[in-house]
């Protein structure tokens, strides 16, 4: 699916489900390049994972202690693109079930701690704290165990602090 087809397909899906805060380009910037790897569109059935992520932790953190925009750094990754960016072999990004985010006006650690400590379904999430963003995924909603980690110099065991 080319970028225009993806934008139409995903845009229609998001609109049909009442999603107005995220765009098709945030879910997947079809055609983005990393080296020779081009980001391809996700299979349509993965959009249900994206919807769970939106309706769950992404909208929750957007409204937590005052509404603020959520910026998405990375959401869906096709296999070759995921490999090119150094993603994990079994990354939740491969299923539309993960997003790397920032909340405007918040430090990444504060976002991660809010999701870990206060989100009602925290035991269903994968949360990774990085220096400049938070990885959040719905792995527990898809039958995988909860996970917590720190990457690229972020504070180890941040969730125990």
Secondary structure, DSSP 8 states (H G I E B T S, - for coil): --HHHHHHHHHHHHHHTT--S--HHHH--TT-EETTEE-----GGGHHHHHHHIIIIIHHHHHTTS---EEEEE----HHHHHHTT--TT-GGGGT-EEEEEETT--HHHHHHHHHHH-TTGGG-EEEE-SS-EEEE-GGGGT---EEEE-TT--TTGGG-
